Amino acid sequence: MSATPTPAAPVAISLRQAFAFWLKLGFISFGGPAGQIALLHQELVEKRRWISERRFMHALNYCMLLPGPEAQQLATYIGWLMHRSWGGIIAGGLFVLPSLFILIGLSWLYLALGQLPLVAGLFYGIKPAIVAIVLQAALRIGQRALKNWLLWTLAAASFIALAIFGLPFPLIVLSAAAIGYLAGQRYPALFATGKGGHGQPATSSGPALIDDDTPTPAHARFSLGGLLRVVVAGSLLWAVPLLVLLSHYGWQHPFTQMGWFFTKAALLTFGGAYAVLPYVYQGAVGHYGWLSAGQMMDGLALGESTPGPLIMVVAFVGFVGGYQHVGDSAPWLAGTVAACLVTWFTFLPSFLFILAGGPLIERTHGTLSFTAPLTAITAAVVGVIANLALFFGWHALWPQGWQAGPDWMAVLIALAAGVALLHYKVGVIRVIATAALSGWLLRL
């Protein structure tokens, strides 16, 4: 029996070609962080082969350590690695902008027209489909990350720590990193990058543009001058807009308070969107009163059902706050300005983390003392994603609580979406569109 021929290496990708891909991705990146990371892996590692499996996971592990949206930071990292700083800005920016424009439009419809039966029906179908999408992501990443008994144990432990004990995500990440570092010193074979934990060859989709042995490009090598330029530019991009707001509106104005509050949200919360949301809820609803608890929950449903990072729900929070508390004469304009402001202050740190920290991370390929903790973190994140699926499943399939029993129509939609994704390999967008149509028809 003849061996399968090795695929040819892909041709170089221009910045214009990359721009077209990142723009398309911004409109189809549904499913929250887990689904988006799975989509990035499918497109960039398996299908297009822009980056190898090992380099992809190395970048992902770094993004998991950062506060902010992991999938958007991962897109920024890969764009930066391929096409310098502008490549990273384009990749990360286009990951966010389509979602921002869509949410501004939907937020206006929500406030101006009230509860729409059509929208409620679409959401009813989308939510159970997202459960299946997140589960698929956990399975896909788990198949590649969990190569031995230790990594399986870390994944299970992180799931139990979140689902049963409610431990904070940063504690889980730090514990996994410490275990990985100690185990890497004592049992280095468990973290060998050339083979899986059971002696099987590492998974590969063929030669990649940025392969395992591709030298780090010149722009991605660390220099003190490059780091200082990023820090100075980032500081100005943050301080100048905030000072303009302060001088024009004063410190107590909602626009100025939003800029300061969402800067803290971007820097002080780890673990992705679901770690940020309780902090945003407490501040936006409880402290500032920009919107009500019911409006916050409706905004979360919008964020779950639109492309882009789930933390884009902050655009809804900003729009509603500006619309209701600033826009006496032009509420739509005030809401739009507020949505853009909170998006700017929420995502600016993510770009700075990648452009400043990326060169340091590129120096660590093959360094076991660094890669072993990151490999352990990836294993723990598999358990985190599984817990996210449990969270989605509880709210989508048992909306009235455990004693009232499951919503059997939602259960059927989730099962059908799971079969379509896992067995028939149907694309995420087709699954979401079909689920939304099914939800609307059932709600008629």
N, C-alpha and C positions, 0 to 999 in steps of 0.2 A: 504494500500500500504506500503510495507516494506521499511525501510530506507536503503540508500546505505551504504554498509559496509565500515568502515574506513580502508584504506590501511594499511598494515603492515609497520612498520618502516624499512627503508633501512638498509642493513648491512654496517659495517664500510668499508671504502675505503682505500686501501694501497697507499703509495706514487707511487709504480710502476703502479697501476691501474690508478691513477690520471695522471701520466706522459703520458700514452697511450691516455687518453681523451684530454689532453691539446695539444698533438701533432696533433691529428685529428682536433681539433678546429682551429689550426693555418693554416690548409689547406682549411677550409670551411668557414672561417669568412669573408664572403663578405658583401657588403651593407653599408659600412661606419659605423660610430659610432652608429647610430640609429639601423641599421640592426644587428650589432654585439651585442648590449645590448639586443635586442629582442631575438637573438639566445642564448645568455647566460641565459636569463630568461627561455626560453623554455627548454633548456637542464638541467640546474641546479636546477630550482625551480619546474617546472611542470613534467619533465620526470624522472630525476634521484633522485630528492629530497635530494640533498646534503645540501641545505640551504633553510630556510623558506622565504616566501614572504616578511615578515617584516624585517628580517635581510638583505635580498638582497637589499631592497630599502634603508635601513639605510646606507649600504656600498656605494650604487650608489650615494646617496645624497652627501656623503663626496667626492667621486671622481669628482662629478660635480663642486665642489669648486676649484679643483686643476688646475693648468696649465698642459697641456699635454693631451694625448689620454685617454678619460674616460673609454672606453671599455677595453683597455689593463690594466689600473689601477684597474678596477673592477675585472678582472681575477686574477691579482696579489694579490689583497686583499683577495679574496675567497681562493686562493691557500695557502696564508700565514695563514689564519685562520684555515684551515684544517690540514696543514702539516708544520707549522713553517716557518722559513725564506727560507729554500730550496724549500718548496712548492710554496711560492710566486715567487721566482726567476724562477723556472721551468715554472709556469703558465704564468708569464709575458714574459719570454724569448721565449717560444714556440709560443706565440701569435704574435711575431715579426719575428723570424728567417725564417720560410718558405717564408714569403713575401719578406724578404731581398734577399734570394737566387733567387727567381723568378724574382724580379725586376733587379737584376744584369744581369741575362740572357737576359731578354727582353730589357734592356738598351743597351747591347752589340749588339743585333740584330738590334735595332733601329739605332744605329750609324754606324754599319758596313755594313748593307744591305739596309739602306734607308727605304722609306715608303713601307710597304708591303700591297698589296690589301687584303690579307687574314686577317691580323690584323685589318685593317680599317673596314672590314665587321663585324668582331666579335665585335668590339667596338660599331658599329652602333646598334647592337641588344642589347648589355648589358646596355647601358645608359638609354633607356626608362624603362627597367626592374628594374633598381635601383630606379627610381621614385616610382614604385609600392612597392618596398621593404621598402623604407623609410616611405611611407604612412602607410603601415601595422604596422611598428614599432610605429608610433605615435598613431595609434588606440589601439594597444595592451597595451602600457604603459598608455595611457589616460584612458582606461577602469579600470585600477587598481589604478591610482593615483588621478583621479578627482572624489572625493566622495561627494562633496558638492558645493554649489553655489560660495563660495569664491575661491576654487581651480580652478573651471571652468573659473572664471573671470581672475584669474592670468594667466592661459594658453592663453586666448584670448588676454589679454593685452600684453603679451610678444610677441605673433605673430605680433600684430599690431605695436609694438615698433620696431621690426626688419624689417618687410616687408614694412612698410610705412615710418617710421621716421628714420630708419637706426641707431638706438641707439646702442652703444657698448654693447657686451655681458656681460662684468663685471658689468656694471651699472644695467642691468636687473637682474642679480643674486643677487647683493647687495640689490636692491630694494625689490625683492621677499623675501629675508631673513629678512629684516627689517619689512615688512608687516606681515610675518609669526610670528615673535617674538611678535609684538604688539598684533596681533589678538589672539595668543596663550595665552597671559595674560588676555585678555578681554573675549574671547569666546573659552575656552579650549575644549568644546565639539566638535568643528569643527576639532580638531586634535587628537581626541581620537583614539588610535591604536587598540582597541578591536573591534570596529564597523566601518562600513562605514558611510558616512555623512548622509545617508538617513535611518539609523537604520538597515541596512542589515549586516549580519555577514561578517567579513573580509574574503577575498578570501583565500582559502587554498587548496593545492594539497595533503594534508595528512601529516603525521609525517615526519620530515626531520632530517637528521644527525645533522645539526646545526639548532635547532628549536627556536621558540620564547623565550622559557624559558630555553634553554640550557646554563649552566654557561659558562662564558668566560674561555677558556683554559688557563693554567698557562703561556704559552709562549706569550699570547696576552694581559697579564696584564701589565699595565704601571710600569716601574721602571726607575729611573734616570740613572742607570748604563747601562741599555739596550739602552736608547736613546743616550747616549754618544758613545756607541760602534758603533751604526749605523751612527752617524754623522762623527766620525773619519774615519770609513771604507769608507763611501761615499766620503769624502773629498780627501782621498788618491786615490781612484779609478778615480776621476776626475783630480786631480792635476798631478799625475805621468805621464799619457799619454800626457797631454798638455806640461809638462816640457820636456819630451823626444822629442816631435815635435819641441819645441822651441830651444833646444840645438842642434838638428841635422839639422834642416832646416832653423831656423831663424824665426823671427816674421812675415815677409811679405810673406812667402811661402803659397801657397793655402791650404796645409794640416793644417798648424797652424791656419790660418784665419778661415778655416771651423770649427775647434774645438771650437774656441772662439765664432764665430757667432752662431753656433747651440746650444751652451750652453745658450746664451742669448735668443734664440728663445724658448728653452724649459722652461725657467724660467720667461720670461716677457710676454708671451702671454697666455691668458685664453680663454676658450670657444671652445676648440677642434680644429680640423684640419682647419676649415674655418676661424677661427680667426688667426691661425698661417700663413696660406698661403699668405695673403697680405704682411706680414712682410718678409717672405722668398723671395717672388717675388721681393720686393723692394731691398733687400740686394743682393741676388744671381744674379739678372738680372741687376738692375739699378746701384748698387754700385760696386760690384766686377766683374761683367761681366762674370761669370762662364758659363752661357748659355744664349741663346736668349729668347725673349718673346714667340716666336713660339714653341721652345723646351720646355719651361716651361708648356705651355698648353698641349702639347703632353704627358709630364710627368704626368700631372694631370689626363689625360685620362687613362694612365697606372695604376696610383694609384687607380682610381675608379674601375678598372676592375680586380684587383688582390685581393687575401685575405689579411687580416691584416689591421692595422689602416690606414686610408687615409693619415695620415701625413707621411706614408712611402714614399710618393713622394720625401721626402728629400733624400732618397737613390738614386733616379734617378738624382736629382740635383747634389749630390756628385759625382756620376759616370760620368756624362757628364762633370762636371768641371775638374775632375782628368784626364779623357780621353783626353780632348781638351787642357788642360793647363799644365799638368805635364808629361804625358806619351809620350815623344818623341820617345823612343825606344820600350817601351812596354805599349802602351796605355790601353790595357785591364787590365793589372795588376794595373796600376795607378788608373784607374776608380774603380776597385774592392776595393782597399785600401781606397780610398776616400769615397765610399759608406759605408763601415764598420765603418769608423771614424765618419761620421756624424750621423749614427744610434746610435753609442755608446753615443755620447755627447747629442743627442736628448732624448734618453730614460732613461739614468742613473738617472736623477732627479725623474722620475716617480716611480722607485723602492724605492728610498729613502723616498719619501713622504708617501708611504704606510707602509714601515717597521718602520719609525719613528713616523708617526701620527696614525697608526692603533690602537695601545694600548690606545691612548687618546680617539679615537672614540668609542672603545668598552666599555668605562666607561659611555657612555651617553645613553644607552638603557633605555627608559621609562622616561627620563628627558625632560619634556615638553619644557622647555626654550631652549633646543637644538634641539629636534626633530621637533618642530613646524616650525622653520625657514627652516630646511631641507625638510620637507614636502612641504612647499611653493615653494622651489627651484625646486623640482621635478615637481610640477604643471607648473611652468614657462618653464621648459625644454620641456614639451610636446608642447608648442607653438613654441619653438626654433626648434624642430624636424619638425614640420609642415612647418615652414619657410624654412628649408633645403629641404624639398620635393618640395616646390615652386621654389627654386633656381635650383634644378636639372631639374624640369619640364620645366622651361623656356629655359634652354640651350639644353635640349635633344629633346623637342617637337617643339620648335620655333627656330631652329638654325640660321635662316636668319633674325630673328627679327619679331616683331608683324605685320608689314605691309605686309610682304611676306606670312603670313599665316602659319599654322602648317604643320609639316611634317606628313602626314596622316599615312604613314607606321609606323613611330615611335609611333604615338598615338595608333594605333592598337596593337602594341607590348606591350605598357604600359597597355592598357586595358586588354589584354589577361593575362598578368602577374598578374594584380590585381585580376582578377577573379580566377586564379589558386591559388593564395595565400590565399585570403579571403574566397572564397566559397568552393573550393575543397581541401584546406589545403595542397597543394603541397609543398614540401620542397624547401628551398631557392636555394640549389645547382641545383636541377632539373630545376627550373625556369630560373636561369642564363644560364645554359647550353643550354636549348631550345631557349632562346632569342638570345644567341650568334650564334647558328646555323641558326636561322631565319634571323638575320642580314646579315650573310655571304651569304646566298642564295639570299636574296633580292639585295645585292650589285653585285652579278654575272651578 
